[in-house]
């Protein structure tokens, strides 16, 4: 029962629609009606500007980290599984809340930032490597979607080489979670994939640093 309540709480935290709230409050704009129509940080960056986009990114990341680190501590002594395993499950619940938020009709973001936040808490080494993949991809291409997809799949590939955990449950859970998240992020980016294959995906030129360096 305690674990179920933790998962519901984590889902509600993850579902907080930061881009929609900030867009309507600060600009009077619903990001779901502008740009790509997505309620994530990338579309917020494009529609609302980089300053608000950064705030949305931080908030969305914090949702995942908060759900994975603090929610399981509410009644950790009564959990039927290890704290590490509970952290993974609560983090996943937050990601699902972000992608399918109850507050705004289950139409949320793509889950990348929230997944990154929860994974920082439960798998910092794979996330650090995936972050490097993400940054290098954006610097080279300017495509946030491509960087997100490559980073998403880098996490389970790196996690597969980590030593198994002592409790015997969190390691297979971590592998299953990271693979599941990679699949989920790929599915939520299916429109981006189609545009990438057609050469129609929008770039954020300001992030494509190598082009600037090459011109100097």
Buried (B, 14 or more C-beta within 10 A) or exposed (E): EBBEEBBBBBBBBBBBBBBBBBBEEEBEBBBBEBBBEBBBBBBBBBBBEBEBBEBBBBBBBBBBBBBBBBBBBEBBEEBEBBBBBBBBBBBBBBBBBBBBBEEBEEBBBBBBBBBBBBBBBBBEEBBEBBBEBBBBBBBBBBBBBBBBBBBBBBBBBBBEEEEEBEEEBBBEBBBEBBBBBBEBBBEBBEBBBEBBEEEEBBBBEEBBEEBEEEEE
